Amino acid sequence: MDFSLTEDQTLFRDTIGRVVADLFPFERRQAAVASAEGFRAEDWSQLAELGCMAAAFPEDCGGLDGGPEALMLVAESMGRHLVNLPFFASVVLGGHAVLFGTRDDRRQAILPAVADGSVRLALAVAERQSGFDLADVATRALADGDGWVIAGRKDMVLYGQAADTLIVSARTAGDRNDRDGIGLFAVPASGPGVTLSGFALHDGGRAANIRFDNVRVADHALLGEADAGLPVLERVRDHGIAFLCADAVGSMWQVHETTLEYLKTRQQFGQTLGSFQALQHRMVDVYMSCELAQSMVLEATLNLDKDAATRSHAASAAKVAVGEAVRKVAEEGVQLHGGIGMTFDMPLGHHLKRAMVMNATLGDVRHHLEACAGRARSGQAEERSCPIS
């Protein structure tokens, strides 16, 4: 299998890398994170002009038809430079929920504005009791005349306070944990009955808890079928995991390169730190972790267009492998820099914070280990149940 980039992909990667490096030097990034919104609107606009938001969407939705591969290239550049923007929330989660779960005419009505950056989305699915279970939905949507009334609460909505439209999962039928009976609705974030409470995340990103108090929406706010939203959310989750893992790989490579350069120049006892064999061995381990994580991202990305079982298994495997590796690499970077690695004035500690938030988003390592084990047990049971011919 050929994992090399095409000429267009290489040009896109190099261009994105240069622009992101220019837009997000560490000091400017820190100033943006410390602001009320957590990011600069002008940075968002410049990335939109470059085509980042449009990269993965189909051409008939205002996109560049780059697919998941283009998203991963964007993610790696963002991870390298600790970019905090609503990109993941709007384009990857919200945008792909619309892309996968909506009729063609509705997609074409919503996504062009997302692709040009003029409209931001946020995906509101997590609830206080649900953990990482997408099927655990207590928020209700009741049919009412020519529309719907939504009541409930969503927690940890990434960049919910910066969104123009919320893509909300709500139960249209059945009990709280049923897989059927979940619909997806496009709800104006500033509409009557919507109350947002925003807060900062450990890595400087933003999220919001949102309450829906009998929010009335029109019938066309329903995206797709009223009871078939869960498969859409699972597909979005897998794309989101691949993006997060690619972001983590970018962060890992940046930590590796920064630490390697430090060891080559920092002197102790009359010689550079890099001359000590024990530290050389640790850096080899860091390099191997980066390579392994990169391979797992490629595997997950190439399986995003496969059947649901294959796709989800590859995503969970990547989340486990990359989740463990990114924390190990970030911790090694901090430790090998010594005391200076712990200061807020160095990017190393911020890469470790980003790793911790990444591990807690869309399922932690334990959750995905259990998911992989459950699929393995299910596969063994099916194999045993097959008659021998």
N, C-alpha and C positions, 0 to 999 in steps of 0.2 A: 504493500500500500504506500502511495506517495504522500508524504506529509509536508512536502515543500509548498511554499506560498507561490501563487501565480504572480505575474509581473504587476498586475493591478493591485493585488493584495499587498505586495511588498511596498509599492508606492504609497498606498493608503496608510500602512503601518508607519512608514518613515515620516510621512507628513504629520500624522497624528502625534507621533512621538515628539517631533520638533515643536509643534504648537503647544502641546501640553507642558513641555519643559519650559517654554517661554512664559506661559500663562501662570504657572504654579511653582515658582521658586519657593523654597520652604518658608521664608519670612512672609511672603505675600499670602501663601496658603494659611499660615497661622492667623494673620489679620482677618482673613475672610471667615475662618471658622469662629473667631471670637465675636463676629458681628451678630446682630439680632437674627438675621435670616440664616446664618451659617454658611452662606456662599454669596458671591457677587453676581448680580444680574448680567453685567457686561461679559463675564466669563461664559455664562450660559449662552448668551447671544452669539459669541464668537465661535463656540463649538457647534452651534446650530448652523451657522453660515458655512462652516467647514464640512458639514454633512454628517456629523456624528450621530445626531438623532435620527436621521433618515437612512443610515447605513443598512440596517437589517430589513426594513420594511419593503414590501413589493412596490414596483413602479406605479401600479394603479392606485396605490395609497399614498403617493407622494414620496416614496422611498427610492433607494438606490439598488435594491434587490441584492444586497451583499450577503444576506442570510446570517446564520449564527456565527460563521467564521469572522465576519466583519465585527460583530459584537465582541468577540473574544480579543481581537486586536485592540479595540478601544479599551476594553477592561484592563489589559496588561499595562497599557500606558498610564491609565488612571491609578492602578495599584503602585506603579513605580513612584509616582509623584504625590501619593496620598490625596488624590483629588476627592473633595467632598462636594458633590452636586446632586440634585434630584434625578440624575440620569438613570440609575438603577431602578428607582421607584417609578419614574414616569415612562421611560422607554421600554425597559426590560419587563417589569411587572405589569404596570397598567397598560402599556401599549400592546403587549403580547396577549393580555387577557382580551382586549378588543379584537386583535388580529385572529385569535384562535376561536373565539366564542361568538362572533357576530356575523350577521348576513353581509354580503358584499356591499350593499348600498349603505349600510350603517358604518362599516369599516371605512369606506371611502368618504363618509361624512365626518368622521372623527379623526382618523390617523394623519391626514395631511397637516393639520395644525400641530399635532404632536411632533411630526417629522421636521417641521420648520421651527420648532421651539416656542411657538406663540401660545401653546396650551400645554400645561403640565398635568399629568395624571398621578394618582396614587392608588395602590391596591389595598383595600381595607378588608382583610379576611380573618386575622387573628382575634380571638376573644380570650377573656381572662381565664376561662376554664378549659380552653381547647388545647393549650400547649402547641404542639406542631401538627395536630390532627386537623386537616382541612375539612373533614366531614363533620366535625363537631361545631355546629352552627346553631346558636340560640336566637340570633337576630331574625326577626320575622318580616315578611313582605306579604301583605294581604291585598288581594285584588279588590278594587273599589271603583266601580263605574268604569270609566275609560282610563284608569291609571292604577297605581299601587300606593300603599301606605307602608312605610318602613319604620320599624321600631326596634331599638336594641343599642348595643355598644360594641365598638371595635377598639382594640388596643394595639400599640406598637405599629401604627401606620407610618411607614417610612416617608418622611417629608410630606406628611399629610397637611401641615400648615402652609406649605408652599404650593399645594395643588389647586388647580381650577376645577377639576372634576375628580370625584372619587368613584372607583370601581368597587362596588360593595357586594359581598356575598350575603345572601339572606335566604332563609328557609321559606319556601312557598307551600310546602306540604311535608307531612311526616313528622317523626320525632327528631330530637336533637342530634342524634348520631347516625341517622339514616344516610346512606350514600346518595339516594335519590331525593328529589325535592329541594334542591339548592339552585337558586337563580343568581345571575349576576346583573347588577343594575348600575347605570351611570347616574350619579347623584351630584348636582352642583355643590361644591364645597362651601359656598357662602349662602346656600339656600335656607329658608325658614326651617327651624327645628334642628339644624346641624350645629353642634357645639364642639369646638376643638380645644384641646389643651396640649400645647406643644412643649417639648423638652429636648435637651441635648443628650446625645449618646456618648459613650465612653471615648469614642474615637473622634468626637467633634461633629459627627453627623446629627441629623435631627429626626424626630419622630413625634407622633401625636396620638393621644387617646381621643376618640370621637364618639359622641353620643348622638343618636338619631331619635328624636322625639316626634313620632308620628309624622315623618317626613313624606309629603305627597309628591309623587313623580308621575309623569305621563307614561302612557303605555309603551312608547318607543324607548323609554329609559331601560327597559329590559333588553339585555344583550343575549341573543340566541333564545333557546327554549327555557321555559320557566323552571324545569326540574332537572336540567342536564348540565349544570354548571361545574360539578366536581371534576369530571375528566378534563375540562378546560383548565381548571386551577392546578391540577396535577401536572399538566403539560407545561404550564407557565412556571410552576415550581422547579421543574427539571431544567428549563432554560435559565431560570434565575440562579440555580446552583452552579451550572456551568460558567455563568458570568462571574459569580463570586469567586469561584476557584481560579479563573483566569486573572482576576484582579489580585488574588493572593499570590499567584505565581509572579506577577510583575513586582509585587512588594518583596518577595523572596529574592529575586534576582538583584533588586536594588540593594537590599541588605548585604547580600553576598559581595557585590562589587565594592560597596562602601567599606565593608570590613576588610576585604582583601587589600584595598589601597591603604587603609590605616595600618595594617600589619606590616606592609612593605616600607612604611615611612616612620612609624613610631619606634624610637630607640629605647632600649633598657639594658643596663649593664654593658654599654658600649656596642651593642648590636641591635639590629632591627628585631621586632617581635616575630616577624615572619621567618626568621632563621631558626626558631625553636621547633623541633620536630613534633612535639606534642600539639602545638598550635596548627602546624601544617596538617596533621591528621584530622583535627577538628574542622578545618576548612574544607578538606576533602569530603567529609561527611555532609557539610552544608551544601557543597556543590552537588553531591549525589541526591540529596533531598530535593533540590531545585529541579534537577533533571527528571526525577520520578514524578514530581508534581506536574511538570510540564506535559509529560506523557499521559497522565491521568486526565488532564484537561482536554488534550487532543482526543482521547478515547470518548470522553463524555460528549464533546462537541460533535464528533462524527456519528454518534448514536442518537442525536436529537430528532432525526427524521425517521427513526425506526418505530416498531410497535411499542406500546406503552410499557410492557414488562421489561423489554430490553433497554429502553430509554431510561426508565426509573432506576434500574439496577446499575447502569453505568453512572448515573448522576449520584446515587448514594455511595458507590465505590469511590468516586472522585472526592466527594465531600469528606469521607473518612480519611483517605490518604492525604489529601491536601490540607485538611483541617489539622491533622497531627503534624505534618511537615512544616506548615507555615508558622505554627507556634514554636516549634523546635528551632527553626532558622532565626526567627526574631529574637528568641531568648539567647541564642548563641551570639548574635550580633551585639546585643547589649552587654553580655558578659565579656566578650573579647575586647570591647572598647573600655571596659573597666568603669570607674565611677562616672566618667563623662557620658557614657551611654545611657545613664539614668536621668540625665537632665532634660528639661523641657526644651532646651535650646538646640538639641540634637534630634534629627529625624528618627533615630533608632528606636527610642521608646514609643514614638507615635506609630511606627510600624507594628510594634508589639500590641498596642491598643487596637489597631485595625484588625490584627489577627484574632484577637479575642472577640470582637464584634462580629467578624465574619463567621467564626465558629458558632455563634449563637443565633445566626440568621438562617431561616429556612431549614432548621433541624441541626442539632449539634452532632458530634461524632458518635455519641452513644445511641442517639435516635437512629442514625443511618446504619450503624452496625447491627442494631436489632432489625431494621428493615431488610438488610442483606441476608441476615440469618433466617428471617421469616420466609423470604423468597426461596432460599436454599432448602428449607424444610418442606415448603410447599412443592417444590420441584421433585424432591425425593419421594414424597407421598404419591405424586402423580405417576412417577416412574414405577413405583411398587404396585400401583393399581393397574398398570397396563398388562394385559394378558400376553403370555409368551407364545409366539407363533411357532 
